[in-house]
Amino acid sequence: MKLAQPFTAHVTASDGMLSTGGSHHAAPSTWHQKMLNTLVRWQHRADQRRHLGNMDDRLLADMGITRADAIQESRKPFWIA
C-alpha cells in the first residue's frame, strides 16, 4: 500500500503563484489572508478572556483588575474588541 504524499505549497516571489509540486495556482487572495488573520485574532481574544476569567484574585490585583472587571471582560463575545 502506497502512502499519500503530504500536501505542500510554496508561493514564489517572482510570479506570485502557488506551487503545489507540479501545477501552479493563483496565490491566496488578500481577502483569504484577512479572513485568516481575523479568525486567528478571534481565537487569541477568546483564549485571553478565558484565561482572565480563570485567574485568582491575587493575580488580578497584581494587574490592577477587579474580579468584577475580569468577569465582565471574560463574558464578552470574541468578536467584540
C-alpha positions as CSV (number, residue, x, y, z in Angstrom):
1,M,0.0,0.0,0.0
2,K,1.4,3.4,-1.0
3,L,1.0,6.3,1.4
4,A,-0.2,9.6,0.1
5,Q,2.3,12.4,-0.2
6,P,1.7,15.3,2.2
7,F,0.4,18.4,0.5
8,T,3.0,21.2,0.3
9,A,2.6,24.6,-1.2
10,H,5.0,27.4,-1.8
11,V,4.5,30.9,-3.1
12,T,7.3,32.1,-5.3
13,A,8.1,35.8,-5.1
14,S,8.9,36.1,-8.8
15,D,5.5,35.2,-10.1
16,G,3.1,35.3,-7.1
17,M,1.9,31.8,-8.0
18,L,1.2,29.0,-5.6
19,S,3.2,25.9,-6.5
20,T,1.8,22.5,-5.4
21,G,4.7,20.4,-6.8
22,G,3.8,20.4,-10.5
23,S,0.9,22.7,-11.2
24,H,0.6,26.4,-10.4
25,H,-2.4,28.1,-8.9
26,A,-3.0,31.7,-8.0
27,A,-1.6,32.7,-4.6
28,P,-4.2,33.1,-1.8
29,S,-6.0,36.3,-2.2
30,T,-5.8,39.2,0.2
31,W,-9.4,38.5,1.2
32,H,-8.4,35.0,2.3
33,Q,-5.4,36.3,4.3
34,K,-7.6,38.9,6.0
35,M,-10.1,36.2,6.9
36,L,-7.4,34.0,8.3
37,N,-6.0,36.9,10.3
38,T,-9.4,37.7,11.7
39,L,-10.0,34.1,12.8
40,V,-6.6,33.9,14.5
41,R,-7.3,37.3,16.3
42,W,-10.7,36.0,17.5
43,Q,-9.2,32.8,18.7
44,H,-6.5,34.7,20.6
45,R,-9.0,37.0,22.1
46,A,-11.2,34.1,23.2
47,D,-8.2,32.4,24.8
48,Q,-7.2,35.6,26.6
49,R,-10.7,36.1,28.0
50,R,-10.9,32.5,29.2
51,H,-7.6,32.8,31.0
52,L,-8.6,36.1,32.5
53,G,-11.8,34.6,33.8
54,N,-9.8,31.8,35.4
55,M,-7.3,33.9,37.2
56,D,-7.4,34.1,41.0
57,D,-7.9,37.4,42.9
58,R,-4.2,37.8,43.7
59,L,-3.2,37.8,40.1
60,L,-6.0,40.1,39.1
61,A,-5.0,42.5,41.9
62,D,-1.4,42.4,40.7
63,M,-2.6,43.6,37.3
64,G,-4.9,46.2,38.9
65,I,-8.1,44.4,37.7
66,T,-11.1,43.8,39.9
67,R,-12.9,40.4,39.9
68,A,-16.0,42.3,38.6
69,D,-14.0,43.7,35.7
70,A,-12.5,40.3,34.9
71,I,-15.9,38.7,34.8
72,Q,-17.3,41.4,32.6
73,E,-14.4,41.2,30.2
74,S,-14.4,37.4,30.1
75,R,-18.1,37.3,29.2
76,K,-17.7,39.5,26.1
77,P,-18.1,37.6,22.8
78,F,-14.8,37.0,21.0
79,W,-15.8,39.2,18.1
80,I,-16.2,42.3,20.3
81,A,-12.9,44.1,21.0
